[in-house]
Amino acid sequence: MSEYRKTTANELFYVTLTTVGWIDVFSRDTYKQLLIENLRYCQQHEGLEIYACVIMSNHLYHIAASRNKELSQLPGRFKSHTAKKLFQ
């Protein structure tokens, strides 16, 4: 992994997550709620600490840290889990 993408526990990071093709997925309340539920899950079970969060219609910004481990692996797991739930 490049030095650019390495993270360490308890450091703050500005994270941007986007939808494929910038499709307006989160304009529906049910999808926004799913996103919020998944963020809460990550807070409770993955050690994610969110200091600020903005949900737009096709992307998400947040300032976050990880208590338990490196933050670099969490966004991938979060996106995968969220995508699976959206397409059920």
Order of alpha helices (4+ residues) and beta strands (2+ residues): beta-alpha-beta-beta-alpha
